[in-house]
């Protein structure tokens, strides 16, 4: 059994990858980074500056700002969690230069995560995003690609937004999700796709607990 492990989790929005990553991190005492928050922070900074997420230079400048001023408060800002920022994130993250600026941060976290004295018997990191298994951590010990049908994901996202008091229409959310999926999957830089050795975990017919238990089972089988 490896003394330091890395788990990579990729997948489209509302597939359940973030919830699975957070719960696995707690279960196996691993440090966790939601790399999508990095890109959302970039998109939010672009919007805060009154610029377009389709503006390459604005996106690069925002990525540099996030890299140089990164804090946990920045990544945990609730303002990152809305569909306006999500759409801007899909647009601004298409630029290879933006991904290059943020890549070192993710590499550093994967190899030298924040120290946690209780990390026993396993130590390591778990990162979730869209290019972890293919670009950020291609040698990860375990790689998941978590997915679900667009309709199920849109339903989850609509309910999530409504529960937070944000008005959301299912048909609009579904269309925006399909548009983001197409952009993320077809971009030239680090497209959203499973790594060749990733385990596909389809959560369409699973609730959160079932998906987590399945992921736990796979991790144990891989690492024991």
C-alpha positions as CSV (number, residue, x, y, z in Angstrom):
1,X,0.0,0.0,0.0
2,X,1.4,3.4,-1.0
3,X,2.2,5.8,1.9
4,X,1.1,8.8,-0.1
5,X,-1.8,8.5,-2.5
6,X,-3.4,10.8,-5.1
7,X,-6.9,10.5,-6.3
8,X,-8.1,12.3,-9.4
9,X,-11.8,13.0,-10.0
10,X,-13.1,14.5,-13.2
11,X,-16.5,15.0,-14.7
12,X,-19.1,17.6,-15.8
13,X,-21.0,19.9,-13.6
14,X,-23.6,18.5,-11.2
15,X,-22.4,14.9,-11.8
16,X,-21.7,14.5,-8.1
17,X,-17.9,14.6,-8.4
18,X,-17.4,17.4,-5.8
19,X,-19.6,15.7,-3.2
20,X,-17.8,12.4,-3.8
21,X,-14.4,14.1,-3.5
22,X,-15.2,15.9,-0.3
23,X,-16.6,12.7,1.3
24,X,-13.7,10.6,0.2
25,X,-11.2,13.2,1.6
26,X,-12.9,12.9,5.0
27,X,-13.2,9.1,4.8
28,X,-9.5,8.5,3.9
29,X,-8.1,11.6,5.6
30,X,-6.8,13.2,2.4
31,X,-6.3,16.9,1.6
32,X,-8.9,18.1,-0.9
33,X,-8.8,20.7,-3.6
34,X,-11.8,21.7,-5.7
35,X,-9.8,22.9,-8.7
36,X,-13.0,24.2,-10.4
37,X,-13.0,26.9,-7.7
38,X,-9.7,28.2,-9.1
39,X,-11.2,28.7,-12.5
40,X,-14.4,30.1,-11.0
41,X,-12.3,32.6,-9.1
42,X,-10.7,33.6,-12.3
43,X,-14.1,34.1,-14.0
44,X,-15.4,36.1,-11.1
45,X,-12.4,38.4,-11.2
46,X,-13.0,39.0,-14.9
47,X,-16.6,39.8,-14.3
48,X,-15.8,42.0,-11.3
49,X,-13.4,44.0,-13.6
50,X,-16.3,44.5,-16.0
51,X,-14.5,42.6,-18.7
52,X,-15.6,39.7,-21.0
53,X,-14.7,36.0,-20.2
54,X,-14.1,35.6,-23.9
55,X,-11.3,38.3,-23.8
56,X,-8.1,36.3,-23.7
57,X,-5.9,39.0,-22.2
58,X,-8.5,39.6,-19.5
59,X,-8.6,35.9,-18.7
60,X,-4.8,35.6,-18.5
61,X,-4.6,38.7,-16.2
62,X,-7.3,37.3,-14.0
63,X,-5.6,33.9,-13.7
64,X,-2.3,35.7,-12.8
65,X,-4.2,37.7,-10.1
66,X,-5.7,34.5,-8.6
67,X,-2.4,32.7,-8.7
68,X,-0.6,35.6,-6.9
69,X,-3.3,36.3,-4.4
70,X,-4.7,32.9,-3.7
71,X,-6.4,32.2,-0.4
72,X,-8.8,29.7,1.0
73,X,-11.3,32.6,1.5
74,X,-11.1,33.3,-2.3
75,X,-11.9,29.7,-3.1
76,X,-14.7,29.4,-0.6
77,X,-16.5,32.6,-1.7
78,X,-20.2,31.7,-2.0
79,X,-20.4,34.2,-4.9
80,X,-18.5,31.6,-7.0
81,X,-21.5,29.3,-6.9
82,X,-23.9,30.6,-9.4
83,X,-24.6,29.9,-13.0
84,X,-23.4,33.3,-14.3
85,X,-19.9,32.6,-12.9
86,X,-20.2,29.0,-14.1
87,X,-20.9,30.1,-17.7
88,X,-18.0,32.6,-17.5
89,X,-15.7,29.9,-16.2
90,X,-16.4,27.7,-19.1
91,X,-15.6,30.6,-21.5
92,X,-12.4,31.9,-19.8
93,X,-10.9,28.4,-19.1
94,X,-10.8,27.6,-22.8
95,X,-7.5,29.6,-23.1
96,X,-4.4,27.4,-22.8
97,X,-2.5,30.3,-21.2
98,X,-5.1,30.4,-18.3
99,X,-4.7,26.8,-17.6
100,X,-0.9,27.1,-17.8
101,X,-0.9,29.8,-15.1
102,X,-3.0,27.7,-12.7
103,X,-1.3,24.4,-13.4
104,X,1.6,24.9,-11.0
105,X,-0.8,25.6,-8.1
106,X,-2.6,22.3,-8.7
107,X,0.7,20.3,-9.1
108,X,2.0,21.8,-5.8
109,X,-1.2,20.9,-4.0
110,X,-1.2,17.3,-5.4
111,X,2.3,16.6,-4.4
112,X,2.7,18.7,-1.2
113,X,-0.8,19.3,0.3
114,X,-1.3,21.3,3.5
115,X,0.1,19.3,6.4
116,X,-2.5,17.4,8.5
117,X,-0.9,15.5,11.4
118,X,-3.8,13.0,11.6
119,X,-3.2,11.6,8.0
120,X,-2.8,8.0,8.9
121,X,-2.6,5.3,7.7
122,X,-2.9,7.0,4.3
123,X,-1.6,10.4,3.4
124,X,-2.1,12.3,0.2
125,X,-4.5,14.5,-1.8
126,X,-7.6,14.3,-3.8
127,X,-8.3,16.8,-6.5
128,X,-11.5,17.2,-8.5
129,X,-12.1,19.1,-11.7
130,X,-12.1,18.5,-15.5
131,X,-8.6,17.7,-16.4
132,X,-7.1,16.1,-13.2
133,X,-6.6,12.6,-14.5
134,X,-5.4,13.7,-17.9
135,X,-3.3,16.8,-17.3
136,X,-2.8,17.7,-13.6
137,X,-2.2,14.2,-12.1
138,X,-1.7,11.8,-14.9
139,X,0.0,9.3,-12.5
140,X,-2.7,9.4,-9.8
141,X,-3.2,6.2,-7.9
142,X,-7.0,6.2,-8.6
143,X,-8.8,8.1,-11.3
144,X,-12.5,8.6,-11.5
145,X,-14.6,10.1,-14.3
146,X,-18.0,10.9,-12.6
147,X,-20.9,11.5,-15.0
148,X,-24.7,11.5,-15.3
149,X,-27.2,12.3,-17.9
150,X,-27.6,16.0,-18.7
151,X,-31.3,15.9,-17.7
152,X,-30.4,14.5,-14.2
153,X,-27.6,16.9,-13.7
154,X,-29.8,19.9,-14.7
155,X,-32.5,18.7,-12.3
156,X,-30.0,18.5,-9.5
157,X,-28.6,21.9,-10.3
158,X,-32.1,23.5,-10.5
159,X,-33.1,22.0,-7.1
160,X,-29.7,23.1,-5.6
161,X,-30.2,26.7,-6.8
162,X,-33.8,26.9,-5.7
163,X,-32.8,25.5,-2.2
164,X,-30.4,28.4,-1.9
165,X,-33.1,30.9,-2.8
166,X,-32.0,31.5,-6.3
167,X,-34.7,31.3,-9.0
168,X,-33.8,28.8,-11.6
169,X,-35.7,27.3,-14.5
170,X,-35.0,23.7,-15.4
171,X,-35.2,24.2,-19.2
172,X,-32.8,27.1,-19.0
173,X,-30.4,25.3,-16.7
174,X,-30.5,22.2,-19.0
175,X,-29.6,24.2,-22.1
176,X,-26.8,26.2,-20.3
177,X,-25.4,22.9,-19.0
178,X,-25.4,21.3,-22.5
179,X,-23.7,24.5,-23.9
180,X,-21.0,24.3,-21.2
181,X,-20.5,20.6,-21.7
182,X,-20.0,21.2,-25.4
183,X,-17.5,24.0,-24.8
184,X,-15.6,22.0,-22.1
185,X,-15.4,18.8,-24.2
186,X,-14.5,20.5,-27.5
187,X,-11.9,23.0,-26.4
188,X,-8.3,22.5,-27.6
189,X,-6.7,22.9,-24.2
190,X,-7.3,20.1,-21.7
191,X,-10.7,19.1,-22.9
192,X,-13.2,17.4,-20.6
193,X,-12.7,13.6,-21.2
194,X,-12.0,10.5,-19.2
195,X,-8.3,9.5,-18.8
196,X,-7.6,6.2,-20.6
197,X,-7.3,4.5,-17.2
198,X,-10.1,6.3,-15.4
199,X,-13.0,4.4,-13.8
200,X,-16.3,5.6,-15.1
201,X,-18.8,6.2,-12.3
202,X,-22.3,7.0,-13.7
203,X,-24.4,8.5,-11.0
204,X,-27.6,8.9,-13.1
205,X,-29.4,6.2,-11.1
206,X,-27.6,6.7,-7.8
207,X,-28.3,9.0,-4.9
208,X,-25.3,10.7,-3.1
209,X,-24.8,7.9,-0.6
210,X,-24.9,5.2,-3.2
211,X,-22.3,7.0,-5.3
212,X,-20.1,7.6,-2.3
213,X,-20.2,4.0,-1.2
214,X,-19.4,2.8,-4.7
215,X,-16.4,5.2,-4.9
216,X,-15.2,4.0,-1.4
217,X,-15.4,0.4,-2.5
218,X,-13.3,1.2,-5.6
219,X,-10.7,3.2,-3.6
220,X,-10.3,0.3,-1.1
221,X,-9.9,-2.2,-3.9
222,X,-7.3,-0.1,-5.6
223,X,-5.2,0.7,-2.6
224,X,-5.3,-2.5,-0.5
